[in-house]
């Protein structure tokens, strides 16, 4: 399996800090955390929060978050995020929503080095630290009577603590505040004592499915302190967690409609690989790979996600994916990537980030969809064929439309993506495994500080350029991912070809580097197609899925009916141009002739602006008159290829990046040409 090949090439360098540390280390906390024995070595380690500086379009995205809902959710959503919140010591919302918001706000604040945002984060961290009780428990501890719009019960539930543990871990990564180590050590002793009597599903079922988040923080703390009891706790948490590995390998979980909650799956899918660090059985990477394969086969969509509205619901492109599933699946993929080093997980991470996020959250970061469709031709208030409907508001763009968990949780997507662009490697080098404009400061061989600047318009352009700044000549490896979709990547050093390489691997460039060295990575993007539900077809280029450009009429709706539940208002979107097109059947080796790529100069820093798309594809298609609206969605998609299908004449259409659309067809029926 590719996993073991990757790990075997870099284990030599794991003296980074891991294998020999059997006893508790009293030396200063190291900058990067490899796995301490007996945990299995991992190829990559996350960098401290603040080591990576987003630039270019990525900085624009993060600044939009700051100016939008992420930076001011306390003002926009005061019912939950004001001083009454239980995580600030109040009698208001006691559960997940406050920690969800801070789980995105905190990394955003430190990535942007924004003092105002950091000041907004601090009270939540400080209250959490000061809330710790003598027995080790921390967080809200008192339930209150029901109150509309907030969750005031189950305050002692294990699940919300798991979100706050992620927050506190990130805070320590940014500040090295020793109080976090004390708090977590005491809390994990409390967990070890209490879990036998009050297991993960004692208060609610959520923690049983999401405990991978808890487990990963336990291992993180163990790598710092070496406290042996943490491995006992980790084994207990794994035992009480839903058996994802067994379910993926031996049951029909992923082929059965309604079998599991979509967000639980997005969070839980990483748990086998998290536990693999303590129990390095090949079962866990195999189960993880099979889980992703089966999820794609039975529920997959062209945007990189799956039908889950809210429970698993197949792969019809009118079924939907939840925004929480997007950001949680991104975090799971980031977590798996660090442990496995497997290219496929970075590829899927980019697929979700570059397609789902910019289409499901508006450019100003003030409105979002609770649910999104791969084939979405009306985003209106209407009851549709979903497992869960929230008075029909699920497809509308709003702050609270659908359900407010996504209002609180959407903020972690882009900041954690930025935090996972770069890694320290087990062989004392640096790795760029996901691509976006940025700069990283990292210590390499012999603790030499270097800076690497990445300049790129990826994913819309093929070139990624890295410039190395180092105070002296230094030998270290530079790991570069070549995506699976890339047939042949080209690496140049200082203008000369260093290597041409096939896709689906991590290439290690090991040499002596000096000030100003430039690495040019070229990832040629060809057009390819993938088959989906009813043999429908998606058109893709690099990590971007392309969708039909549909005229969009956006209308603001004042919500007088149920503003407490779904907000004072929301946006509805209706089509102004036809959408019922079928693509022309084309062999794979003729796609470049069928689709004409057009690059455009964008005048905006936001690369997914519908009015100024950075790239588009021109092709011809035929309309299918019998394929019409049904229940404010596309009717059943015609099977491809249907004999005798009546169609219109060929006409030119434009395909644009999925992320540039609010309405779209991304999974097309196919008909024969002339």
Residue, then its C-alpha position, 0 to 999 in steps of 0.5 A: x500500500x502507498x502509505x507504507x512506501x511513503x513512510x518507509x522513505x522518511x522514517x530515518x529522520x524521525x529522531x526529530x523528537x519521537x522514538x527515543x523519548x520513552x520517559x517524560x521530557x522536562x526539556x523545553x517544548x519542541x517546536x514540532x511534534x513527531x510521535x513519541x514512542x510507543x506511538x507509530x511514527x508519522x511522516x508529517x507534523x503540523x506547524x505552530x499556528x502563525x508559522x504560515x502567512x496566507x497571501x494572495x487570494x487566500x489572504x483575501x478569503x480570510x480577510x473576507x471572513x474577518x470582515x464578515x460573520x467570522x469576525x462579528x458573529x457575536x453581534x450578528x448572532x447575539x442570542x447564542x454568542x453574547x455574554x450569556x453563553x455558557x462558555x463565558x460563564x452565562x446561563x445561555x447556550x451551553x453546548x456546541x455553538x460557542x466552541x464551534x465559532x471559536x474553533x474557526x475564529x482563533x486560527x483566523x485571528x493568529x493566521x492574520x495576526x489580528x490583535x482585535x480578533x485575538x482579543x475577541x478569542x481570549x475571554x473564551x479561552x480564559x473562562x475555559x481555563x478558569x472553569x476547571x474544577x478540582x476533579x479536572x472537569x471544565x466547561x459549563x456544568x449546570x443545565x437550565x430550562x428550555x428557551x427558544x433558539x438556544x441549547x441550555x441542556x446537556x452541559x456536561x456532555x462529552x461532545x462540546x468539550x471535544x470542540x473546546x479541546x481543539x480550540x485550546x490545542x490551537x491556542x497552545x500551538x500559537x502561544x505555548x501557554x503552559x496553563x493549557x497543558x495543566x488543564x488538559x492533563x487534569x481533564x484527561x485524568x478526569x475522563x479516564x476516571x469517569x468514562x467507565x461509569x459515564x461512557x461517551x454516549x451517556x448524555x447524547x449519542x454525538x460523542x460516540x461518533x465524534x470522539x476521534x477529535x478527543x483522541x487526537x488531542x490526547x495523542x497531541x498531549x502525550x507527545x508533549x508530556x509523555x504521561x503514560x496514563x494518556x495511552x490508557x485513556x486513548x485506548x478507552x476512548x477508542x473502545x467506546x467510539x463507534x467502530x468505523x473500521x469494522x463498519x467500513x470493512x464488514x458492513x453495508x453502512x455506506x451503501x445503506x440510505x439513512x444509516x449514519x448522520x452525514x456530519x458524524x461520518x465526516x468527523x468520524x472517518x478519521x478515527x481509524x487513522x488517528x488510532x492507527x498511531x497507537x495500534x499500527x495494524x494495516x486494518x486501519x489504513x485499509x478501512x479508511x481507504x475502503x471507506x472513502x472508496x465506498x462513500x464515493x461509489x454509493x453516495x459521491x457527488x462531483x463536488x467532492x462530498x456526498x449525499x447526507x441530508x442529514x443522514x446518508x442519502x445516496x448519490x442523486x445530484x438533487x440530494x444534498x450535502x451539509x456545510x458542516x460536513x464540508x468543513x468537518x470532512x476537510x479537517x478529517x482529511x487534513x488529520x489523515x494526511x498528516x499521519x498517512x502522507x497519502x496523496x489521495x487525501x490531499x487531492x480530496x481536501x482540495x476538491x472540497x475546498x475549491x468547489x464546495x466552500x466558495x459556492x456554499x458561503x457567499x463572498x462577503x461571508x455573511x450568508x451560507x446554505x445549510x444544504x447544497x445540491x450538486x445539481x441546483x437550479x432553484x435555491x428557494x424556500x420549499x420542502x424538498x426530498x431531504x431526510x430533514x427539512x427546516x421549514x423549507x429554508x435549507x437551500x436559501x442563503x442566510x445567516x440562520x437558514x436551515x439550522x444554526x450549527x453551520x452558522x457556528x461551524x463554517x468558520x474553521x474551513x479556510x483557516x485550517x486549510x491555510x494551517x495545513x498547507x505546509x508541514x515539518x517532515x520526519x526527515x527534518x525538511x519541509x513539505x508543501x502538500x496542498x497549494x495556495x499562495x502563502x509564506x512559511x517560516x520553518x526550522x529545518x536540518x540543524x534547526x536552521x530557520x528558513x522561509x519559503x514563499x509560495x506564489x501561485x494562482x492555483x487552482x486556476x493556473x498550473x504553475x506554483x513557484x517557491x523561493x527559498x530564503x536561508x541565512x546559510x547554505x543548508x541541506x534539507x529535503x523539500x517534499x512536493x505533492x504531485x496530484x493524482x489527476x496530473x499526468x506529468x508534473x515538472x520540477x525546475x530548480x533555478x530555471x533548469x529541469x530537475x525532474x519530470x514525474x508522474x502524478x499520485x506521489x510525493x516527490x522529495x527534492x533533497x539538495x543543499x539550498x542557498x539564499x534565493x533558490x527558486x523551485x518551479x512546480x508545473x502541474x499541467x491540467x488536462x480536462x477529464x470526465x467522471x461518471x456518477x448517478x445514472x451514468x451522468x458526467x462531470x467535467x473537471x480540470x485539475x482540482x476544479x469541477x466545472x458547472x453550467x453557467x446559469x443566469x441567476x436572479x437573487x432576491x432578498x426575502x424578509x422573514x416575518x414567519x419564523x425569524x427566531x428559527x431561520x433569521x430575519x431574512x435570507x436570499x432566494x436564487x432563481x434561474x434566468x436561463x435554461x439549465x436542462x442541457x446534456x453534454x455530447x458523448x466524447x471519448x477521453x482522448x478527444x476531450x481537449x478538442x471538445x472543450x475550449x479553455x478560456x483564461x480571464x483576467x480577474x479584477x477582484x481578489x476573490x477568485x470565485x466571483x460569478x461576474x469575473x470568473x478566472x477561467x471557463x470552458x466552452x463546449x456545445x450541448x443539447x437541451x432535453x425538453x422532457x427534463x423539467x423542474x420538479x418540486x423546485x428541483x431538476x426532475x429525475x436526471x435522464x439516464x446516459x445514454x438513453x436510446x431515442x432521447x429527443x433533444x434540441x440542436x447543438x448550441x454553445x454553453x459555458x462551464x465555469x468553476x463550481x465555486x463561482x455558482x449559486x445555481x448549477x448543473x455539475x452532473x450532466x446527462x449525456x447524449x450522442x452527437x450528430 
